[in-house]
Amino acid sequence: MNLFIADLHLSRAQPLLLDLFERFLHEIAPRAERLWILGDLFEYWAGDDDIDDPCNARVCRALAGAAGRGLNIVFLPGNRDFLCGPGFARAAGLELLQEPQILRCGNTRWLIQHGDRLCTDDVEYQRFRAMVREDAWQAQFLARPLAERRTIIGEVRNRSDAEKKHKPAAIMDVNAEAVASAMRAAGATHMLHGHTHRAARHLFTLDGRPAERWVLSDWTDHACWIELDAAGARAAMAGPAGPARADPRYR
């Protein structure tokens, strides 16, 4: 079984989420053959030299502990943690993957990614995304002192939060044609992604064939995940205490 999570946005400001994440790794994740983290695990990642931050170090220890107990973990970067590099991967005991990924479960071909590249109606964001994903930009940014990078990231986040208040909600969701194009290119009838925080299962028709798009939930007061195997996908959630249960948003 494959387990998928995304958009935890872990930080020192959210101690409940850190506790939930550690519980998830101890109690839920060991049931899986592989744990997929589809980006935005952290509220931000300023570079692998930021690994000594108490929150970052705690998360890496928890991941490395799970890996040491036999869990296979892979990580696809999101828009908040695209600067996670080899140092992070070593500390966390996981494998870094580039998106998109293709996963075959039974007779079904799934397209896996973080999801932000599908939000093509937000032209301004796509320009920014293209810039910060360039190797030259990243090398120049990572050459700055860590404290300066943290300040810049904070300023960008504050500006982004302010701009979102004036953007129509629709342009911050995925574009239907971008979804269809990506699935056609991958030869996939099913897609799984995060980023939008709009947990749902979407059923539609792609070139005359039934298709599905599953959107991972962000984490607030519950751990949320999707399980995937040859039998299909299932969504579940668990709070700080009590057993896991089906996530009603995916019915």
URPEDA-V29964 format. One record per residue. N is the residue number from 1. OMEGA is omega in whole degrees, 0 to 359 (NA if undefined). D_FIRST is the distance of its C-alpha to the first C-alpha in Angstrom with 1 decimal. Layout:
n: [N,N]
omega: [OMEGA,OMEGA]
d_first: [D_FIRST,D_FIRST]
This chain:
n: [1,2,3,4,5,6,7,8,9,10,11,12,13,14,15,16,17,18,19,20,21,22,23,24,25,26,27,28,29,30,31,32,33,34,35,36,37,38,39,40,41,42,43,44,45,46,47,48,49,50,51,52,53,54,55,56,57,58,59,60,61,62,63,64,65,66,67,68,69,70,71,72,73,74,75,76,77,78,79,80,81,82,83,84,85,86,87,88,89,90,91,92,93,94,95,96,97,98,99,100,101,102,103,104,105,106,107,108,109,110,111,112,113,114,115,116,117,118,119,120,121,122,123,124,125,126,127,128,129,130,131,132,133,134,135,136,137,138,139,140,141,142,143,144,145,146,147,148,149,150,151,152,153,154,155,156,157,158,159,160,161,162,163,164,165,166,167,168,169,170,171,172,173,174,175,176,177,178,179,180,181,182,183,184,185,186,187,188,189,190,191,192,193,194,195,196,197,198,199,200,201,202,203,204,205,206,207,208,209,210,211,212,213,214,215,216,217,218,219,220,221,222,223,224,225,226,227,228,229,230,231,232,233,234,235,236,237,238,239,240,241,242,243,244,245,246,247,248,249,250,251]
omega: [174,177,182,172,177,169,175,180,183,178,178,181,183,182,178,180,176,177,179,181,179,176,179,182,181,191,186,187,182,178,187,170,181,173,176,174,188,170,183,170,180,172,170,175,186,183,185,175,175,186,180,172,185,179,181,180,180,180,180,177,181,178,180,177,178,177,178,177,173,181,174,185,174,186,171,185,175,180,178,186,180,178,174,185,184,179,176,182,179,183,184,179,183,179,175,177,175,179,358,175,176,180,177,176,185,179,186,179,183,173,187,175,179,175,186,180,178,182,189,177,177,187,181,179,181,175,179,181,180,181,187,176,178,181,182,179,182,179,179,181,183,177,178,176,183,181,179,178,178,180,180,180,179,179,179,180,180,179,179,179,179,181,181,181,183,179,173,183,185,184,177,174,179,177,185,181,176,176,181,180,180,180,176,182,181,185,185,175,181,179,176,181,176,173,190,183,182,186,181,170,182,176,181,180,179,180,176,181,176,181,180,172,179,181,179,177,165,179,175,176,178,166,183,182,175,176,182,174,184,180,180,183,177,179,182,180,178,178,179,178,179,184,173,178,179,179,186,182,184,180,NA]
d_first: [0.0,3.8,6.6,10.0,13.5,17.0,20.7,21.0,24.5,24.8,28.4,31.1,32.2,29.1,28.8,26.9,24.0,24.1,23.9,21.0,19.1,19.9,18.9,15.5,15.0,16.3,15.0,11.8,10.0,10.3,7.6,5.0,5.4,6.9,8.9,10.8,14.3,16.2,19.6,22.3,20.8,24.5,27.5,28.9,28.9,32.3,31.5,30.2,33.5,32.5,30.0,32.6,32.6,31.7,28.8,27.4,27.9,26.2,23.0,23.0,23.6,20.8,18.3,20.0,19.8,16.0,16.0,18.6,16.6,14.0,11.5,11.2,12.5,13.8,16.4,18.1,21.5,22.9,26.5,27.1,25.6,26.2,28.4,25.7,26.4,26.1,27.7,25.0,22.2,24.0,24.7,21.1,19.6,17.4,17.6,19.4,18.6,21.0,20.2,19.6,16.4,15.2,11.7,11.7,9.1,11.2,14.6,14.0,14.8,13.8,16.2,15.1,17.9,19.6,21.9,25.4,26.6,26.2,28.8,31.7,34.2,34.5,36.6,37.8,34.3,33.3,36.5,35.6,32.0,33.5,36.0,33.8,31.3,34.2,34.4,38.1,37.6,35.0,37.2,40.1,38.3,36.8,40.3,41.5,41.7,38.7,40.8,41.9,38.4,37.3,40.4,39.7,36.1,37.5,40.1,37.7,35.4,38.5,39.8,36.6,36.3,39.9,39.5,36.5,38.9,41.0,38.3,37.5,34.1,33.4,33.7,31.1,28.4,26.9,29.4,28.6,30.1,28.2,24.9,26.2,27.5,24.4,22.4,25.2,25.4,21.7,21.9,19.1,19.2,16.5,16.6,14.9,17.2,18.9,22.5,24.4,23.4,23.6,20.5,20.4,19.0,21.6,22.3,24.9,26.3,26.1,28.9,29.1,25.4,23.1,21.0,18.8,18.6,16.4,18.0,16.5,18.9,20.9,21.2,24.6,24.9,21.2,17.9,15.9,12.4,10.2,6.7,5.8,5.0,8.2,9.7,10.0,9.9,10.9,12.9,13.8,16.4,18.2,21.7,23.4,23.6,22.3,19.0,16.2,17.0,16.3,17.7,20.8,21.2,18.7,20.4]
